[in-house]
Amino acid sequence: MELVEIGALQVVVFLFSFSGMDYDTGIGREWLVPNGIGGYASSTIIAANSRKYHGLLVSAMDPPLGRRVLLAGIDETLRFGCESLELSVHKYPDTVYPQGFLHLASFRMENFPTFIYEASGLRVEKTVFMVHGANAVFIEYSVVNPDSIECEILLRPMVTNRDFHTTRRREDHSFETLTSEAGCEVFDRENIVLGLASDKAVFLKDESWYYNVEYDHDRVRGLDYQEDIYSPGYFTLPLTSGASFSIVASTPAYGYDTSALKDACRSWREIKEDEIVRRKKLVERAGVTSVFGEKLVLAADTFIVQRNGDKSVLAGYHWFSDWARDAMISLTGLTLVTKRFKDARGILSTFAKNTVEGLMPNRFTETGGGREYGGADAPLWFIHASGEYLKQTMDSKFVRERLWKTIKSIISWYRKGTRGVHSDYDGLIVSSSHMTWMDAKIGDWIVTPREGKACEINALWYNALRIAEEMARLFGDEDNESTYHELAEIVRESYSKFWNETEECLFDVLSEDGADDSIRPNQIFAASLPHRPISIEKARRIVDVVERVLFTPFGLRTLSPSSPNYRGRYEGDVVSRDSAYHQGTVWPWLLGHFITAYLNTHGRNEQSLKQMRKLLSPFEEHLSDAGLGSISEVFDGDPPQRPGGCAFQAWSVAEILRAYKELG
């Protein structure tokens, strides 16, 4: 990782040398370029797709969802008379062919991924960038041929048309390709799938198929990992004098229609510069002063997407949609500390207007515009996020007009009961077993059953009541102010039931079967939230226990290693991974709340701040691993804490960025 200057802006460049790089090492690092509406381009640093989710154009057909892999990649071949040299990389059963990474001199990631190949006296530089707000990707090529070697380049698009959760075979497709002035149009069963064009290269129709392409990461994860891919032909361009040109791929749905492709291709330099300027402004607005901070701000931008005229948050790439829980937990880090207040309003509005009987969509479904309701914590995180928005913006008008009704409705429904959530006689919230964030379920097996009164749900409930009380006072709503105050007092008194005197921390869940004394990180929220239902002395003891038992360099374990149910490795197929998901696996987002809880209980003095800043150091190195420039969803509970899950996770980035800003 190195630092370069672009105007007044310092930009982090991830630079990798490929001397001796092998295939397995190369697919261990992934890059991703989002388009702001849910689509993206993504692959590995050796340009080998290791997931079915990888592709140069993954389009959001119903933004931010309905994602389909349209352009899986482009095969590049240098032709010298009768000899050819291939720069691409594919995995087939028991073989990797071709092995273009052997000609890859370096990879760098500034704003966009850039591959530099050196072969037979030529230097080929390829950069991938997307149009913000459109399902369109540009692949820019710059070729230097100092000795004027007679050579041409052949660029063969690899096209598929499928939901990005699936794979397909040749018999599942029905493609037709029509050449045009711009390049070509690929149709699938009467619908335009893809338009392809180049500003200089000429397209020649030459249909072919790639059979049994494999995706190694999916194979390891126990998913479908083989498919057949169609190619409509190839673009070609002589390189004897070198060249600088581009190829654009787009779909008419939220992208360029075919008539606009050629003009767009001619303007690729301006389009690229516009996106660089947009990103630069994000960094400047956030007011960060370090390389680490700049990368976190740009990483945060990855997850903020358009939804029906408002905004939302994709929980993680590559496979998650927008989830209420993840969006609300992430909102402060993604939008408030970065001063993206308009986006914050859009996100809050999206989930406020999708609230039904006090609950928010656990997630939006990938297709069909559906919503799945079920999380007991998401509405309470919504009230917390609304309170943070009000605190940082003083925008009482928006909160009163757009959010206050929803906040009152949530509290009302929780008190009388709704869909597996209700307030008990003691004021505490009771929820079903799969309604907390620890919600892994395999068939009928609930891996982490937490039915009853969960400690974090009730810490959030108390916090929400106090925030609502403050808002009611601000808005002159005396009746609700009094109601929320009285209920909060009852909840605070009842919360003492969670105290585990033996372990000097909180029970995880209270139920009819007794108290669950599993040591989990859920108790940290009782010490980190703005309004805490416990004394400062007990909060300090919680922090001490969590630090001693659950802390790792990349976050908090979800279960004490001394528990018989502890699973220290997050690996294998779906069953193996889900059985470890909340049973010891480390989650980085929890570290943000640990840091805040530590400062709340140990003071915000220079010694505490310095000690907490050190906890962020491992993530500076991690930005060059797994998902480049981002933070993974999870890590192993056991050393050396290997990254896993989504390589680009919203709340991981958001909470580390929020903590970074809090530490100053």
N, C-alpha and C positions, 0 to 999 in steps of 0.2 A: 504494500500500500504506500503510495506516495502522494505528495501535495503539489498541485500546480496552480498557477494564477490565471484567471480569466477575467480581465478587467480588474475591478476592485474585489472580486469574489475569489476566495480560495476554494478549490474543488478537490475532493478526494478522488484519486484514481486508483482502482484496484488493478494491479498489473501482475500478470503471471507469465513466467517464462516456461517454455515447454520442452526444454532439453531433458530427454528421458521420461517425459510424461506418458503414463500408460492409460489404457481405456478406463479401468476401474477408478483410478484417481480422478480422471477427467470428468466422469459423470457425477462425482461427489459434490460438485459446485454448480449451482443453477443461477441463471439470470432471468429477470422478468421486467418487461416494459409494459405498463398499463396504459389504457386509453381513456380512463375517467368515466366510462359508461359500463364497466364490467368486463370488457374484452381485454386481450393482452397478447403479447408475443413472449415466448419463453422457451428456453432449452438449457443445455449445459455449456460449459466453457469450451468444450471441444465440438460443439454443434451436433452432438449426438442426442437424439430424443430418447430419454430413459423413462418417460411416463407417457401414457396415452393423453395426458393433459397438456403435453408440450406441443408447440406449433408456432409458426411465424405469424399466423393470423387465426386467433381464437376469438370469434365474434360473439358479442352479446346481442342476440336477435330480439330480445325483449328486455332492454336495459333495466337493471344491471345483470339480468339472468338470461336464460335461454341460450346458454353458451355452446357454441359448436366449433369444432376444429375444422377449418376450411383449408388452409394452406399448412400442411404439416412441415414442409421445408422446401429448400431448393438445392438440388444437386449441382455442384460446380465442377466442371471438367475443363482442364486446359489441354488443347489439342495442338500438337506440334507435328504437322504433316500426318504421317501414319501412326504416330505415337500419342498416347493420351496420359494425362496425370490427373487423378481424381482427388478432390479436396474434401469430399463429404465423408460422413461416418454413419454406418448403419449396423445394427445388430440383427443377425439372423440365427437360427438354431445352431448352436455350437461354433459360431464364427462371427467375427467382426470384419465387415467388408463394405466399402473400402476403408482404409485407415488413414483418412486425411489428416488426422491429428499429428501424424509423423511429419507433415509439412507446415504445421502451425507453429510459427516462431513465438508468438505471444498473444495474449488476450488482455484487453483492458476494459474497464467499466468506468466511464465518466458519467455523463448523463445517459449514455446508451452503450450497449455492448459492441465492441469492435474486435474483429479477428484479423490477425496479420499472418499471412502465409508467405513463405519464401521457398521457391522451387524453380530449378532450371534457369536461374538468372532473373526471374520475375519476382516482383513483390505485389501481392494482392491484398488489399485492405477492404474489409467488409464491415459495414455498420448497419444496425437495425434500429429503426425508430418508428413510433406510431404517431398518428394524428390525434391530438387530445379531443375527445368528444366524437370520434368517428371510428367505425370499423374499417380501418385502413392502415396498412403497414408499408413502409418503404424499406427496401434493402439497397443500400448505397455501396457502390464499388469504386475503388480507385486502384488502377493498375499502373505500376511503373515498370518499364521495359527498357533499361538503359542501353542495352546492346542491340535493340531493334530486332530481336529474334522473331522470326515468323511464327505467329501463334494466334489462335482464336479461343474464345471462351464460350462454352456451352452451359446454359443455365436451365435446368429442367425442374419445373414446379412439381411438387408432390401434393396432390389434391385429394382431400377426403371431405365428406359431408356427414358429420355425425355429432350426436350429443357427446360432450367431452367426457362423460362418465362411461362411455361404451367403446367397443372396438367393432369393426365391420370387415366382412369378407367381400370378394369381388361380386359374388352373386347377390349381395345386398344393395349394390349400386346399379345405377343406370345413367351413365354420364354421356353427354354429347358436347362436343367442343366446336365452336364456330370462331374462325379467325376474323379479326377486324382490323381496321386501320391502326388502332392503338396496340393491339396484341391479340388477346383471345378472350372469349366468354365461355365459361363452363356451365352447362345446364345439368340438372339432375331431376328427372321426372317433371319436366315442364317449368321448373323454377330455376332462376339464375342463382347459382351457388357463388360464383366468383368471377370477377373481372381482373385481368392481368395486363399490364402494359409496361413499356419501357420508353425512356426518352430517346435512346439511341439504338439499343439492340433490336434485332428483327426476330419475330416469332415464326417458327416453322412447326406445323402440326405433325406430330409423330407419336401417336398414342401408344402407351405401354403400361405395364403393371409391375409393382414391386410386391412380391409374395412373402408372407410369413415374416414380416418385420416384427421385431420383438422389443419390448420395453422392460428393461431389467428391474427398475424400481417397482413396477407393478407386479412383476413375477415374485419378487421377494415379499411383497405385501399380500400375496394370495389373491390377486385380482386377474381379470382377463388381460393378457399381455401380448397377444399376437394379432396382426391384421394385415390386410392387403391394401395397397395404396395406388391410386391412379395417377398417371402423368399424361397431360394432353399434348405434350410436345416440348419444345425448348426454344429459348432465346439464344441468339448467337451474335457475336461481335468480334471483328478482328482487333488484335491487341499489339500489332507490330510497333505502333507508335505510342503505346500506352493508351489509357482511357480513363475517363471519369463519367459514370453513368448510374442510373438507378432503375429498379423495378418496383412498381407499386402493385399491391394486391388489395382488393376491396370488395365488399358486398354492397349491393344497393340499399340493403336494410341498415339505416344509420351509418352509411358510408357514402362513397361516390357511385353514382350510376355510371353506366358504361360510356356515356357521352362526355362525362367530366374526367375520365381517367387520364386521357392524354394531357389535358391542361394541367392536371394535378402533378403528373409526372415531370412536366417541364418546370414546375415550381418547387421541386423537392428541396432545394437549398433554403428557400425562404420559409417553407413549412418547418424544416428542421430548426432553423434559427428561432422561429416563433416559440417552439417548445422549449428550447434552451433558455430563452428570456423568461418564459412563464415559470420555470423551475427556479431561476435565479431570484425572481421576485418573492417566491415562497420562502426562501432562505432569509432574504433581507427582512421580510415582514416578521418572521419569527424572532429575529433579534438574537440569534445564536452566534457565539464567537469562537467556537472550536470546530475542528474537523469532525469530531464525533457528533456534535450537535447538528452540524449541517447534514450529515448522512442520515441521522434520525428524522430530521424534518422532511427530507426527500422520501425516506421510507414511509413516513406517515401519509404522504400524498397518494401512495399506491392504493390505499384502501377506501378513500373517499370517492363515491360514485354517484351518478345521477339516478334518480328514481321518480318517475312521474312528475317532473317539474320541481321536485325537492331533492334532497340528498339522502344517502344511506351509507352504510359501512359494510364492506365485504369482510367477513370474519377472518378469512385466510385464503391464500392461494396455495394449491390450485383449485381445490374442490369445494370449499365452503361458499354458501350464499350469504345473504345478510341476515344476521341473527340479532334480536333485540338485546339480549344479554351482552353480547360482545360489543355491540354498537354503543350501549350506554356506559359500559365500563371503559371503553376506549375514547369516549367523546372528549374528556378533558385533555388527554394527551394528544389526540389527533388534531383537535380544533381550537381549544381554548388557550393552551400554552403557546400555540403557534399563531394565535390571533386570527384564526379563520372563523370569525364569528358568524358570518353569513352562512357558512357551511354548517356550523353548529345549529343554527336556527332551522336549516333545512332538514337535518337529521332528527332533531327533536320533533319537528312537525310531522315527519313521515311516520314515526312510531306513535305519536299522540293520536293521529287520525286513524290508525289501525288498531286502536285499543278496543277490546270487546269484553264487557263484563269485568273490567278491572285488570285484564291480562293483555299482554302484548304478544305479537307473533314470536314464538320460539325461533322460527325461521320462515322465510319466504321460500316456496318450492321453486325448483329450477325451471319448471315448465308449467304452464296453465295459470299462472298468477295466483296460486293458492297460498294459504297461510296455515301454519301449524301452531296452535297455542298450547302452552304447558308449563313454562318456567315461572316459579313463584318469586324468584329474585329480580327478574328483568324489570317489572314495574317499579320496584323499590330503587333499583339503580337508575331508572328514569327520573325519579324524584330527586335523587342525589345529583344527577347530571344537570337537572333543571336548576337546582340550588347553586351549583358551581357556576353555571352560566350567568345567573343573576348576580352572584358575588363578583365575577370578573368583568361584567359589562354594565351593571346597574340598569339593565334594560328591562325595567319593570313592566313597561307597556306590552312588550312581546309576551312575557311570562303570564301576565294577567289575561291577555286576549287569546293566546294560543295554547297555553299549557295548564292554566289554573283549573279549568273545568275537568281536565283529565286527571290531574293530581287529586282533586276532591273525589272523583269517581273511583279511583284506585283504592283510596282509604275506605270509602264506603263499602265497596265490594269485599275488601279483605275483612272488614268487621262482620259482615253478615254471611260471608261465605260464597266462594265461586270456584267451580271446576277443580276441586281438590285442594283448595286453600281456604282456611277460615281462622278467625280469632277465637281463642279458647276463653274460658271464664276468667283466667288470670291475665288476659290481654295479650298473651303470646300467640304467635302465628303457628298453626299446624299445617303441614303440607304433606302431600303424598310422597312416596319413596323416590320417585324419579324426577322431582320437580326442582331440585337444586342444580348447581352447575356440575356436580358430580353425578352425571346422568347416564353413564354408559350402560347399555342394555344389550344382551345377546340372546335373541329369541325371547323366552320368558324369564331369563335369568337377569335380575338387576344386580350388577356387579358390586355397586356400593350402595346398599339400601340405607336410606336416611329418612324413613318415614317418621313423622312426629314434629317436634320443635327443634329445628336446626339452629345452631348457634349463630351462623352468619345471617340467616334469614331474619332472625329477630334483632340482631344488631342493626341490620338495614332498616327494619321496621321502626325501631326507635329513632334512628337517624332521620327517616322519612317523616315521622310525626313532628319532630322538632323543626325540620325545614318547613313543613306545611304550617306549623304554628307561626313561624317567623313571617312567612308569606301572607298569612291571614291578617297578621298585625299590620303589615305594610299596606295591604289592600283595604284595610278598614272593615274586615269581616270578623266582627267581634264574637259571634256565635261559634264559628269554626275555630277561632283562636282558642277559645275556652275549652272546646271539645277536644282539640288536639293536645292541648296542654295537660288536661286531666288524664287522657289516655296514655300519654307519654310517661307521666309519673307512675301510673300503674305498671307499665311495661318495664320501667327501670327497676322498680321494686321486685317484680317477678323475675327479672333477668338474673338475680342472685342465685336462682336455682341451678344455673349452669356452672357455678363455681365448683371445681374439683379440688377439695382441700388437700387430698393426698398428693396429687401431681402439681399442685399450685398453678393450674391453668383451667381451661374450660372443658366441660364435657362437650362432645361434638353434637350429640342429639339427645333430647329428652323424649321418651316415648312411654307408652303403657307398659312396655317390657322392662323399663328402667332407664338408666343413663348409660350412654355409650362413651366409654373412657378412652376410645382411640385418640391418639394424639395426631391431629390433622391441622393444616394451615388455616382452616376456616375461622378459627378463633382470632386471627390477626386483625380482622375487620372491626372487632370490638375495641381495638386499640388505635386503629388508623382512621376511622371515619370522623368527620367534623364533630358529630354529637355522639358521645360514647356512653353506653349504659352501665359502665363499671368505673370504679375509682382509679385514680392514677397509679396507686400502689399495685392493684391487681393487673392493670394494663402492663406495668413494667414486668411483672412476673410472667405474664403471657409472652411478652417479647423475649424474655430470657429463655423460656422453655422452647419456643419456636426456633430461636437461634441455635440452641444446643442440639436439638433433635432433628430439625427439618431443614436447616440452612445448607445450601450448596453454592458453589460459585455461580451457578446459572439460575438460581431461583429457589423455591421451597419445594421440598418433597410433599406429596399428597398424603403420606402416611409414614409413621415412624418405622425405621428399619427393624426395630425390635418386635413389631407386630407379626404374628404368624401369617397374616394375609399380605404382607409386604411383597411387592414384585419390583426388583431392581433394574430390570431391563425392559425397555419398550421396543419390542422387535417381533418379527414373525408375521403370521397371517392375522386376519381380522380378530379372531377369537383371542389369540395370544396378546395382541396389542390392546384390545379393549379390556382384557382382564388386568392389565397393568396401568391403564389410563389414569385412574385416580387411586391407585393402590401402591403408590411409591414414586411414580413418575414425577419428574420435576417440571414445574410451570414457571417460566420467567415472569409472567405478569404479576404473580404474587409478590415478587421482590419489591415492586414499587410500593405496595402497601406495607411491607415489612419496613422499608426505609422510612416511610411516613410515621409508622407506629413507633419506631425507634426514636425519631426526633421528637415526637409527642411526649415520650416518656423519659428521655434522657436530656432533653433540652436542645435548643437549636444554637448551641455554642460552636465555636470554631473547631473544637476537638471532635464533637459529634459529626459535624458536617464533613470534616476531613475523613473520618473513619467511614462514613457512608459513601463518600465519593469513590473510595477504593473498591466498593462492591460493584461499581459499574465497569471497572477495567476489563473484566473478561469479555464483556460484550463488544468492546472496541476490536478485539481480535476476532470475535465471532462474526463480525460484519464481513469478513473475508472468507467465511466458511458457509457451507450449506446454501442458503439463499443469499446471494451476494447483496450487501448493503441493507440487509434486513435481519430479523431475529426469528428464530424457529419457534414453533408452537410448544414443543416439549423437549426435555432432555432425559436421559437415563437417570434413575435414582442412584445407581451405583457409579463410582468413578470408572472411567474418566468423563462421565456425563456426556455421552454422544448425543448430538441433536437428532430429533425425529419429528414426525407429524408434518404439518404444513411447514414448508421452508420459509414462508412469508406470512407471519401471523399478526393480525391487527392489534390485539391487546398486549402482545409481547412488546411490540414497538411502542405503543401508546403509553404503557406504564413505565417503561424505561425512560422514555422521553419526558414524561411528567415528572419522574423522580429527578432526572438530570436538571430540569428547570427549577425544581424545588430546592435543589442543593446549591444552585447559583454558580 
